[in-house]
Amino acid sequence: MPIIAPSILAADFANLQADVTMLNDSAADWIHVDVMDGVFVPNISFGLPVIKAIKKHAQKPLDVHLMIVQPERYLQAFKEAGADILTVHLEASTHLHRTIQEIKALGMQAGVAINPHTAISLLKDIVADIDLICLMSVNPGFGGQKFIENTFAKTSELASLLKVTNSKAKIEIDGGVNQANAPKLIAAGADVLVAGNFVFTAPKPKEVIQQLKSLA
């Protein structure tokens, strides 16, 4: 079954504790946390104090996705805030291998995210060293965007690369995931599905999460 990681970016910011508690009681596996700086992406979400507050109530791993410039400056801080998985963007990391090593040395799982326009081939020298690859299926920066259809082909291409390189990295899809495209993503090789608006705008979010979790 896929790993389901609802994105807290789509939650009710005025009542985060209630939404985190809902996720604790759901079939969700991880809690996805999108950190945006208004520089790497055209939006600002939240930072370390909010993540610390989420961690106090979360009973599931925090999957923290850094959409920020120079992420290497904040690795220790995000570890202390409660990140269990820390993902940085290939496009924002000049010395990516070093950053991955530092994330692992801090005791977190290390992820690399790539934007929709970034070629899978650019990952071939790093896939053996990372735990998670996040394929952006929308342009990063805002929730609620339309899923980019080319993601299916990129997922298949990445799955083939992981097989050839004997990498154990999980493939995560982030953006526009719903019940319509999730089965095809899983068939293409996706291991982790991030869902934001699709979960939090549903009348019964826990049922939606369970439905995604039951897909195979």
C-alpha positions in Angstrom: 0.0 0.0 0.0 1.2 3.5 -0.6 2.5 5.8 2.1 0.0 8.7 2.5 1.4 12.1 3.6 -1.3 14.7 3.9 0.1 18.2 3.4 -0.5 20.5 6.4 -0.2 23.5 4.1 -3.9 22.9 3.2 -5.0 22.7 6.9 -6.8 25.3 8.9 -3.9 27.4 10.2 -6.1 28.9 12.9 -6.8 25.4 14.3 -3.7 23.3 13.4 -3.8 21.2 16.6 -7.3 19.9 15.6 -6.1 19.0 12.1 -2.9 17.3 13.4 -5.0 15.3 15.8 -7.3 14.3 12.9 -4.2 13.1 11.0 -3.1 11.2 14.1 -6.4 9.4 14.2 -6.4 8.7 10.4 -4.7 6.1 8.1 -2.1 8.7 7.2 1.5 7.6 7.5 3.4 10.9 7.5 2.6 14.5 7.9 4.0 16.6 5.0 5.2 20.0 5.9 5.9 22.5 3.1 8.3 25.3 4.0 8.4 28.2 1.5 10.6 31.3 1.8 9.2 33.6 -0.9 12.5 33.5 -2.7 12.9 30.0 -4.1 9.1 29.9 -4.6 6.7 32.8 -4.9 5.0 32.3 -1.6 5.8 32.2 2.2 4.3 29.5 4.3 5.6 29.0 7.8 8.9 28.4 9.6 10.5 26.7 12.6 8.2 27.9 15.4 5.1 26.4 13.6 6.9 23.1 13.0 7.9 22.9 16.6 4.2 23.4 17.5 3.1 20.8 15.1 5.6 18.3 16.5 4.2 18.7 20.0 1.0 17.1 18.8 2.0 14.9 15.9 2.2 11.2 16.5 3.5 10.5 13.0 6.7 11.4 11.3 7.1 14.9 10.0 8.1 14.9 6.3 9.5 18.4 5.9 9.9 19.7 2.4 12.2 22.8 2.1 11.4 25.1 -0.8 14.0 27.6 0.3 17.3 28.9 -1.0 20.5 27.7 0.8 18.7 25.0 2.8 22.1 23.8 4.1 22.0 26.8 6.6 19.1 25.4 8.5 19.5 21.6 8.7 20.3 21.5 12.4 17.4 23.9 13.1 14.9 21.7 11.3 16.2 18.7 13.1 15.7 20.4 16.4 12.2 21.6 15.3 11.2 18.0 14.8 11.8 16.9 11.2 12.1 13.2 10.7 12.5 13.4 6.9 14.2 16.5 5.4 13.9 17.1 1.7 15.9 19.8 -0.1 15.5 20.9 -3.8 18.2 19.9 -6.2 17.7 23.3 -7.9 18.5 25.1 -4.6 21.5 23.1 -3.5 24.9 23.9 -4.9 26.6 21.1 -3.0 23.8 18.6 -2.9 25.9 15.5 -1.9 27.4 17.4 1.1 23.9 18.5 2.2 22.6 15.0 2.0 25.5 13.7 4.1 24.8 16.4 6.7 21.1 15.6 6.9 21.9 11.9 7.5 24.6 12.7 10.1 21.9 14.6 12.0 19.8 11.5 12.2 17.1 12.3 9.6 16.1 10.6 6.4 17.4 12.6 3.5 15.2 13.6 0.5 15.8 15.4 -2.8 13.0 17.2 -4.6 12.9 18.2 -8.3 10.7 20.7 -10.1 8.5 19.7 -13.1 11.0 20.9 -15.6 14.1 19.2 -14.1 15.4 16.1 -15.8 15.4 12.7 -14.0 18.9 12.2 -15.4 20.3 14.8 -13.0 19.6 12.5 -10.1 21.7 9.6 -11.3 24.8 10.6 -9.3 22.9 11.0 -6.0 20.1 8.4 -6.0 22.2 5.8 -4.2 22.7 8.1 -1.3 19.2 9.3 -0.6 16.1 7.9 1.1 13.4 9.9 -0.8 12.9 11.6 -4.1 10.1 14.1 -4.3 8.8 14.6 -7.8 6.9 17.9 -8.0 3.7 17.3 -10.0 2.8 21.0 -9.9 5.1 24.1 -10.0 6.1 24.6 -6.3 4.9 27.6 -4.4 1.1 27.2 -4.1 -1.4 24.6 -3.1 -4.4 23.6 -5.2 -2.7 23.6 -8.6 -3.6 21.3 -11.4 -1.7 18.0 -11.7 0.9 18.0 -14.5 0.3 14.9 -16.7 4.0 14.4 -17.6 4.5 13.3 -14.0 3.4 9.7 -15.0 6.2 9.4 -17.5 8.8 11.0 -15.1 7.7 8.5 -12.3 8.2 5.6 -14.6 11.6 6.9 -15.7 12.7 7.5 -12.1 11.5 4.0 -11.1 13.7 2.5 -13.9 16.7 4.6 -12.7 16.3 3.4 -9.1 16.2 -0.2 -10.3 19.3 0.2 -12.5 21.3 1.8 -9.6 19.9 -0.5 -6.9 18.7 2.6 -5.0 16.3 2.0 -2.1 14.9 5.6 -2.3 11.2 6.0 -2.2 9.4 8.0 -4.9 7.1 10.7 -3.5 4.6 12.6 -5.7 3.7 16.1 -4.5 1.0 18.2 -6.0 -2.5 17.7 -7.3 -2.8 14.1 -6.2 -6.3 12.7 -6.0 -8.2 9.5 -6.4 -8.3 9.8 -10.2 -4.5 10.0 -10.7 -3.3 8.1 -7.7 -3.7 4.5 -9.1 -1.8 5.4 -12.2 1.0 7.0 -10.1 1.3 3.9 -8.0 1.4 1.7 -11.1 4.2 3.9 -12.4 6.2 3.3 -9.3 5.2 5.9 -6.7 5.6 4.9 -3.1 4.5 8.1 -1.3 1.5 10.3 -2.1 1.3 13.9 -0.8 -2.3 15.2 -0.8 -3.3 18.6 0.5 -6.4 20.3 -0.7 -7.9 16.9 -1.8 -7.8 15.8 1.9 -8.5 19.0 3.8 -11.3 20.3 1.7 -13.2 17.0 1.8 -16.3 16.7 4.1 -14.7 13.6 5.7 -10.9 13.9 5.4 -10.2 10.6 7.2 -12.3 8.7 4.7 -10.4 10.3 1.8 -7.1 9.3 3.4 -8.3 5.8 3.9 -9.4 5.6 0.3 -6.0 6.7 -0.9 -4.3 4.3 1.5 -6.3 1.4 0.2 -5.2 1.9 -3.4 -2.8 -0.6 -4.9 
